[in-house]
């Protein structure tokens, strides 16, 4: 909902749109890529982006929200985004990690000790090419096109309101 809020209060300029667009696009790309590797609660994803970071969907969200914060041109939007990141993601990550540990015990332990939660490590680049990405997983099983459409609609809304 921060995306919608930042879009609604934004006072965009063309320059800020150009600066905010790359993190938004990178975040959407990361989310689409990551969601094509996971079978939630059925299989531990350790390949693709999951070879670099344990929670690439959250990393993608942070990039998207940061981009909208930039575009908003509101000085306080960065502070609000940081507060959101600070209070929401540690709890969400702790919950997710506990659930994955319960479901995948030893496999999760081995993977989680090597892979950071949000900021990628590039020491495991060979594993990014292993596994296979699936459009079906990304779209039908994980509903990622809905997120992409949501983000693109708010981006279009902001772009439409350029002076």
MODELLER restraints for C-alpha pairs under 7 A, 6 or more apart:
rsr = mdl.restraints
at = mdl.atoms
rsr.add(forms.Gaussian(group=physical.xy_distance, feature=features.Distance(at['CA:2:A'], at['CA:65:A']), mean=6.95, stdev=0.5))
rsr.add(forms.Gaussian(group=physical.xy_distance, feature=features.Distance(at['CA:3:A'], at['CA:65:A']), mean=5.94, stdev=0.5))
rsr.add(forms.Gaussian(group=physical.xy_distance, feature=features.Distance(at['CA:3:A'], at['CA:68:A']), mean=6.23, stdev=0.5))
rsr.add(forms.Gaussian(group=physical.xy_distance, feature=features.Distance(at['CA:4:A'], at['CA:154:A']), mean=6.40, stdev=0.5))
rsr.add(forms.Gaussian(group=physical.xy_distance, feature=features.Distance(at['CA:6:A'], at['CA:68:A']), mean=6.12, stdev=0.5))
rsr.add(forms.Gaussian(group=physical.xy_distance, feature=features.Distance(at['CA:6:A'], at['CA:69:A']), mean=6.20, stdev=0.5))
rsr.add(forms.Gaussian(group=physical.xy_distance, feature=features.Distance(at['CA:6:A'], at['CA:72:A']), mean=5.66, stdev=0.5))
rsr.add(forms.Gaussian(group=physical.xy_distance, feature=features.Distance(at['CA:7:A'], at['CA:68:A']), mean=6.80, stdev=0.5))
rsr.add(forms.Gaussian(group=physical.xy_distance, feature=features.Distance(at['CA:7:A'], at['CA:72:A']), mean=6.35, stdev=0.5))
rsr.add(forms.Gaussian(group=physical.xy_distance, feature=features.Distance(at['CA:7:A'], at['CA:154:A']), mean=6.22, stdev=0.5))
rsr.add(forms.Gaussian(group=physical.xy_distance, feature=features.Distance(at['CA:7:A'], at['CA:158:A']), mean=5.77, stdev=0.5))
rsr.add(forms.Gaussian(group=physical.xy_distance, feature=features.Distance(at['CA:9:A'], at['CA:72:A']), mean=6.65, stdev=0.5))
rsr.add(forms.Gaussian(group=physical.xy_distance, feature=features.Distance(at['CA:10:A'], at['CA:71:A']), mean=6.78, stdev=0.5))
rsr.add(forms.Gaussian(group=physical.xy_distance, feature=features.Distance(at['CA:10:A'], at['CA:72:A']), mean=3.78, stdev=0.5))
rsr.add(forms.Gaussian(group=physical.xy_distance, feature=features.Distance(at['CA:10:A'], at['CA:73:A']), mean=6.13, stdev=0.5))
rsr.add(forms.Gaussian(group=physical.xy_distance, feature=features.Distance(at['CA:10:A'], at['CA:74:A']), mean=6.84, stdev=0.5))
rsr.add(forms.Gaussian(group=physical.xy_distance, feature=features.Distance(at['CA:11:A'], at['CA:72:A']), mean=5.62, stdev=0.5))
rsr.add(forms.Gaussian(group=physical.xy_distance, feature=features.Distance(at['CA:11:A'], at['CA:73:A']), mean=5.72, stdev=0.5))
rsr.add(forms.Gaussian(group=physical.xy_distance, feature=features.Distance(at['CA:12:A'], at['CA:71:A']), mean=5.59, stdev=0.5))
rsr.add(forms.Gaussian(group=physical.xy_distance, feature=features.Distance(at['CA:12:A'], at['CA:72:A']), mean=5.73, stdev=0.5))
rsr.add(forms.Gaussian(group=physical.xy_distance, feature=features.Distance(at['CA:12:A'], at['CA:73:A']), mean=6.14, stdev=0.5))
rsr.add(forms.Gaussian(group=physical.xy_distance, feature=features.Distance(at['CA:12:A'], at['CA:158:A']), mean=6.74, stdev=0.5))
rsr.add(forms.Gaussian(group=physical.xy_distance, feature=features.Distance(at['CA:12:A'], at['CA:162:A']), mean=5.69, stdev=0.5))
rsr.add(forms.Gaussian(group=physical.xy_distance, feature=features.Distance(at['CA:13:A'], at['CA:162:A']), mean=5.93, stdev=0.5))
rsr.add(forms.Gaussian(group=physical.xy_distance, feature=features.Distance(at['CA:13:A'], at['CA:163:A']), mean=6.88, stdev=0.5))
rsr.add(forms.Gaussian(group=physical.xy_distance, feature=features.Distance(at['CA:14:A'], at['CA:162:A']), mean=6.76, stdev=0.5))
rsr.add(forms.Gaussian(group=physical.xy_distance, feature=features.Distance(at['CA:16:A'], at['CA:70:A']), mean=6.40, stdev=0.5))
rsr.add(forms.Gaussian(group=physical.xy_distance, feature=features.Distance(at['CA:16:A'], at['CA:71:A']), mean=5.00, stdev=0.5))
rsr.add(forms.Gaussian(group=physical.xy_distance, feature=features.Distance(at['CA:17:A'], at['CA:71:A']), mean=5.33, stdev=0.5))
rsr.add(forms.Gaussian(group=physical.xy_distance, feature=features.Distance(at['CA:20:A'], at['CA:67:A']), mean=4.10, stdev=0.5))
rsr.add(forms.Gaussian(group=physical.xy_distance, feature=features.Distance(at['CA:20:A'], at['CA:68:A']), mean=6.24, stdev=0.5))
rsr.add(forms.Gaussian(group=physical.xy_distance, feature=features.Distance(at['CA:20:A'], at['CA:70:A']), mean=5.41, stdev=0.5))
rsr.add(forms.Gaussian(group=physical.xy_distance, feature=features.Distance(at['CA:20:A'], at['CA:71:A']), mean=5.39, stdev=0.5))
rsr.add(forms.Gaussian(group=physical.xy_distance, feature=features.Distance(at['CA:21:A'], at['CA:67:A']), mean=6.18, stdev=0.5))
rsr.add(forms.Gaussian(group=physical.xy_distance, feature=features.Distance(at['CA:23:A'], at['CA:63:A']), mean=5.08, stdev=0.5))
rsr.add(forms.Gaussian(group=physical.xy_distance, feature=features.Distance(at['CA:23:A'], at['CA:64:A']), mean=5.92, stdev=0.5))
rsr.add(forms.Gaussian(group=physical.xy_distance, feature=features.Distance(at['CA:23:A'], at['CA:67:A']), mean=5.25, stdev=0.5))
rsr.add(forms.Gaussian(group=physical.xy_distance, feature=features.Distance(at['CA:24:A'], at['CA:63:A']), mean=5.90, stdev=0.5))
rsr.add(forms.Gaussian(group=physical.xy_distance, feature=features.Distance(at['CA:24:A'], at['CA:64:A']), mean=4.13, stdev=0.5))
rsr.add(forms.Gaussian(group=physical.xy_distance, feature=features.Distance(at['CA:24:A'], at['CA:67:A']), mean=5.17, stdev=0.5))
rsr.add(forms.Gaussian(group=physical.xy_distance, feature=features.Distance(at['CA:27:A'], at['CA:60:A']), mean=3.82, stdev=0.5))
rsr.add(forms.Gaussian(group=physical.xy_distance, feature=features.Distance(at['CA:27:A'], at['CA:61:A']), mean=6.12, stdev=0.5))
rsr.add(forms.Gaussian(group=physical.xy_distance, feature=features.Distance(at['CA:27:A'], at['CA:63:A']), mean=4.92, stdev=0.5))
rsr.add(forms.Gaussian(group=physical.xy_distance, feature=features.Distance(at['CA:27:A'], at['CA:64:A']), mean=5.14, stdev=0.5))
rsr.add(forms.Gaussian(group=physical.xy_distance, feature=features.Distance(at['CA:28:A'], at['CA:60:A']), mean=6.25, stdev=0.5))
rsr.add(forms.Gaussian(group=physical.xy_distance, feature=features.Distance(at['CA:28:A'], at['CA:64:A']), mean=6.95, stdev=0.5))
rsr.add(forms.Gaussian(group=physical.xy_distance, feature=features.Distance(at['CA:28:A'], at['CA:148:A']), mean=6.45, stdev=0.5))
rsr.add(forms.Gaussian(group=physical.xy_distance, feature=features.Distance(at['CA:30:A'], at['CA:56:A']), mean=6.81, stdev=0.5))
rsr.add(forms.Gaussian(group=physical.xy_distance, feature=features.Distance(at['CA:30:A'], at['CA:60:A']), mean=5.53, stdev=0.5))
rsr.add(forms.Gaussian(group=physical.xy_distance, feature=features.Distance(at['CA:31:A'], at['CA:56:A']), mean=6.80, stdev=0.5))
rsr.add(forms.Gaussian(group=physical.xy_distance, feature=features.Distance(at['CA:31:A'], at['CA:57:A']), mean=5.04, stdev=0.5))
rsr.add(forms.Gaussian(group=physical.xy_distance, feature=features.Distance(at['CA:31:A'], at['CA:60:A']), mean=5.45, stdev=0.5))
rsr.add(forms.Gaussian(group=physical.xy_distance, feature=features.Distance(at['CA:32:A'], at['CA:138:A']), mean=6.20, stdev=0.5))
rsr.add(forms.Gaussian(group=physical.xy_distance, feature=features.Distance(at['CA:32:A'], at['CA:144:A']), mean=6.18, stdev=0.5))
rsr.add(forms.Gaussian(group=physical.xy_distance, feature=features.Distance(at['CA:34:A'], at['CA:49:A']), mean=5.86, stdev=0.5))
rsr.add(forms.Gaussian(group=physical.xy_distance, feature=features.Distance(at['CA:34:A'], at['CA:56:A']), mean=6.25, stdev=0.5))
rsr.add(forms.Gaussian(group=physical.xy_distance, feature=features.Distance(at['CA:34:A'], at['CA:57:A']), mean=6.47, stdev=0.5))
rsr.add(forms.Gaussian(group=physical.xy_distance, feature=features.Distance(at['CA:35:A'], at['CA:137:A']), mean=6.62, stdev=0.5))
rsr.add(forms.Gaussian(group=physical.xy_distance, feature=features.Distance(at['CA:35:A'], at['CA:138:A']), mean=4.65, stdev=0.5))
rsr.add(forms.Gaussian(group=physical.xy_distance, feature=features.Distance(at['CA:35:A'], at['CA:142:A']), mean=6.33, stdev=0.5))
rsr.add(forms.Gaussian(group=physical.xy_distance, feature=features.Distance(at['CA:35:A'], at['CA:144:A']), mean=6.89, stdev=0.5))
rsr.add(forms.Gaussian(group=physical.xy_distance, feature=features.Distance(at['CA:36:A'], at['CA:133:A']), mean=4.88, stdev=0.5))
rsr.add(forms.Gaussian(group=physical.xy_distance, feature=features.Distance(at['CA:36:A'], at['CA:134:A']), mean=4.71, stdev=0.5))
rsr.add(forms.Gaussian(group=physical.xy_distance, feature=features.Distance(at['CA:36:A'], at['CA:135:A']), mean=5.86, stdev=0.5))
rsr.add(forms.Gaussian(group=physical.xy_distance, feature=features.Distance(at['CA:36:A'], at['CA:137:A']), mean=4.86, stdev=0.5))
rsr.add(forms.Gaussian(group=physical.xy_distance, feature=features.Distance(at['CA:36:A'], at['CA:138:A']), mean=4.10, stdev=0.5))
rsr.add(forms.Gaussian(group=physical.xy_distance, feature=features.Distance(at['CA:37:A'], at['CA:45:A']), mean=6.27, stdev=0.5))
rsr.add(forms.Gaussian(group=physical.xy_distance, feature=features.Distance(at['CA:37:A'], at['CA:48:A']), mean=6.97, stdev=0.5))
rsr.add(forms.Gaussian(group=physical.xy_distance, feature=features.Distance(at['CA:37:A'], at['CA:132:A']), mean=6.70, stdev=0.5))
rsr.add(forms.Gaussian(group=physical.xy_distance, feature=features.Distance(at['CA:37:A'], at['CA:133:A']), mean=5.26, stdev=0.5))
rsr.add(forms.Gaussian(group=physical.xy_distance, feature=features.Distance(at['CA:37:A'], at['CA:134:A']), mean=6.58, stdev=0.5))
rsr.add(forms.Gaussian(group=physical.xy_distance, feature=features.Distance(at['CA:37:A'], at['CA:137:A']), mean=6.92, stdev=0.5))
rsr.add(forms.Gaussian(group=physical.xy_distance, feature=features.Distance(at['CA:38:A'], at['CA:45:A']), mean=5.52, stdev=0.5))
rsr.add(forms.Gaussian(group=physical.xy_distance, feature=features.Distance(at['CA:38:A'], at['CA:137:A']), mean=6.93, stdev=0.5))
rsr.add(forms.Gaussian(group=physical.xy_distance, feature=features.Distance(at['CA:44:A'], at['CA:104:A']), mean=6.83, stdev=0.5))
rsr.add(forms.Gaussian(group=physical.xy_distance, feature=features.Distance(at['CA:47:A'], at['CA:127:A']), mean=5.57, stdev=0.5))
rsr.add(forms.Gaussian(group=physical.xy_distance, feature=features.Distance(at['CA:47:A'], at['CA:128:A']), mean=5.32, stdev=0.5))
rsr.add(forms.Gaussian(group=physical.xy_distance, feature=features.Distance(at['CA:47:A'], at['CA:130:A']), mean=5.71, stdev=0.5))
rsr.add(forms.Gaussian(group=physical.xy_distance, feature=features.Distance(at['CA:47:A'], at['CA:131:A']), mean=5.52, stdev=0.5))
rsr.add(forms.Gaussian(group=physical.xy_distance, feature=features.Distance(at['CA:48:A'], at['CA:127:A']), mean=6.64, stdev=0.5))
rsr.add(forms.Gaussian(group=physical.xy_distance, feature=features.Distance(at['CA:48:A'], at['CA:128:A']), mean=3.94, stdev=0.5))
rsr.add(forms.Gaussian(group=physical.xy_distance, feature=features.Distance(at['CA:48:A'], at['CA:129:A']), mean=6.05, stdev=0.5))
rsr.add(forms.Gaussian(group=physical.xy_distance, feature=features.Distance(at['CA:48:A'], at['CA:130:A']), mean=6.54, stdev=0.5))
rsr.add(forms.Gaussian(group=physical.xy_distance, feature=features.Distance(at['CA:48:A'], at['CA:131:A']), mean=6.68, stdev=0.5))
rsr.add(forms.Gaussian(group=physical.xy_distance, feature=features.Distance(at['CA:49:A'], at['CA:56:A']), mean=6.41, stdev=0.5))
rsr.add(forms.Gaussian(group=physical.xy_distance, feature=features.Distance(at['CA:49:A'], at['CA:128:A']), mean=6.04, stdev=0.5))
rsr.add(forms.Gaussian(group=physical.xy_distance, feature=features.Distance(at['CA:50:A'], at['CA:56:A']), mean=6.69, stdev=0.5))
rsr.add(forms.Gaussian(group=physical.xy_distance, feature=features.Distance(at['CA:51:A'], at['CA:115:A']), mean=6.95, stdev=0.5))
rsr.add(forms.Gaussian(group=physical.xy_distance, feature=features.Distance(at['CA:51:A'], at['CA:124:A']), mean=6.19, stdev=0.5))
rsr.add(forms.Gaussian(group=physical.xy_distance, feature=features.Distance(at['CA:51:A'], at['CA:127:A']), mean=5.69, stdev=0.5))
rsr.add(forms.Gaussian(group=physical.xy_distance, feature=features.Distance(at['CA:51:A'], at['CA:128:A']), mean=5.58, stdev=0.5))
rsr.add(forms.Gaussian(group=physical.xy_distance, feature=features.Distance(at['CA:52:A'], at['CA:115:A']), mean=6.20, stdev=0.5))
rsr.add(forms.Gaussian(group=physical.xy_distance, feature=features.Distance(at['CA:52:A'], at['CA:120:A']), mean=4.90, stdev=0.5))
rsr.add(forms.Gaussian(group=physical.xy_distance, feature=features.Distance(at['CA:52:A'], at['CA:121:A']), mean=5.14, stdev=0.5))
rsr.add(forms.Gaussian(group=physical.xy_distance, feature=features.Distance(at['CA:52:A'], at['CA:122:A']), mean=6.07, stdev=0.5))
rsr.add(forms.Gaussian(group=physical.xy_distance, feature=features.Distance(at['CA:52:A'], at['CA:124:A']), mean=6.37, stdev=0.5))
rsr.add(forms.Gaussian(group=physical.xy_distance, feature=features.Distance(at['CA:53:A'], at['CA:115:A']), mean=5.58, stdev=0.5))
rsr.add(forms.Gaussian(group=physical.xy_distance, feature=features.Distance(at['CA:53:A'], at['CA:116:A']), mean=5.32, stdev=0.5))
rsr.add(forms.Gaussian(group=physical.xy_distance, feature=features.Distance(at['CA:53:A'], at['CA:117:A']), mean=5.56, stdev=0.5))
rsr.add(forms.Gaussian(group=physical.xy_distance, feature=features.Distance(at['CA:53:A'], at['CA:118:A']), mean=5.75, stdev=0.5))
rsr.add(forms.Gaussian(group=physical.xy_distance, feature=features.Distance(at['CA:53:A'], at['CA:119:A']), mean=6.36, stdev=0.5))
rsr.add(forms.Gaussian(group=physical.xy_distance, feature=features.Distance(at['CA:53:A'], at['CA:120:A']), mean=4.77, stdev=0.5))
rsr.add(forms.Gaussian(group=physical.xy_distance, feature=features.Distance(at['CA:53:A'], at['CA:121:A']), mean=6.69, stdev=0.5))
rsr.add(forms.Gaussian(group=physical.xy_distance, feature=features.Distance(at['CA:54:A'], at['CA:115:A']), mean=6.07, stdev=0.5))
rsr.add(forms.Gaussian(group=physical.xy_distance, feature=features.Distance(at['CA:54:A'], at['CA:116:A']), mean=6.01, stdev=0.5))
rsr.add(forms.Gaussian(group=physical.xy_distance, feature=features.Distance(at['CA:54:A'], at['CA:117:A']), mean=4.71, stdev=0.5))
rsr.add(forms.Gaussian(group=physical.xy_distance, feature=features.Distance(at['CA:54:A'], at['CA:118:A']), mean=6.61, stdev=0.5))
rsr.add(forms.Gaussian(group=physical.xy_distance, feature=features.Distance(at['CA:55:A'], at['CA:117:A']), mean=5.63, stdev=0.5))
rsr.add(forms.Gaussian(group=physical.xy_distance, feature=features.Distance(at['CA:55:A'], at['CA:118:A']), mean=5.78, stdev=0.5))
rsr.add(forms.Gaussian(group=physical.xy_distance, feature=features.Distance(at['CA:56:A'], at['CA:118:A']), mean=6.71, stdev=0.5))
rsr.add(forms.Gaussian(group=physical.xy_distance, feature=features.Distance(at['CA:59:A'], at['CA:118:A']), mean=5.59, stdev=0.5))
rsr.add(forms.Gaussian(group=physical.xy_distance, feature=features.Distance(at['CA:69:A'], at['CA:77:A']), mean=5.36, stdev=0.5))
rsr.add(forms.Gaussian(group=physical.xy_distance, feature=features.Distance(at['CA:69:A'], at['CA:78:A']), mean=5.82, stdev=0.5))
rsr.add(forms.Gaussian(group=physical.xy_distance, feature=features.Distance(at['CA:100:A'], at['CA:108:A']), mean=6.58, stdev=0.5))
rsr.add(forms.Gaussian(group=physical.xy_distance, feature=features.Distance(at['CA:101:A'], at['CA:108:A']), mean=5.53, stdev=0.5))
rsr.add(forms.Gaussian(group=physical.xy_distance, feature=features.Distance(at['CA:101:A'], at['CA:109:A']), mean=6.86, stdev=0.5))
rsr.add(forms.Gaussian(group=physical.xy_distance, feature=features.Distance(at['CA:115:A'], at['CA:121:A']), mean=6.95, stdev=0.5))
rsr.add(forms.Gaussian(group=physical.xy_distance, feature=features.Distance(at['CA:138:A'], at['CA:144:A']), mean=5.60, stdev=0.5))
rsr.add(forms.Gaussian(group=physical.xy_distance, feature=features.Distance(at['CA:139:A'], at['CA:145:A']), mean=5.78, stdev=0.5))
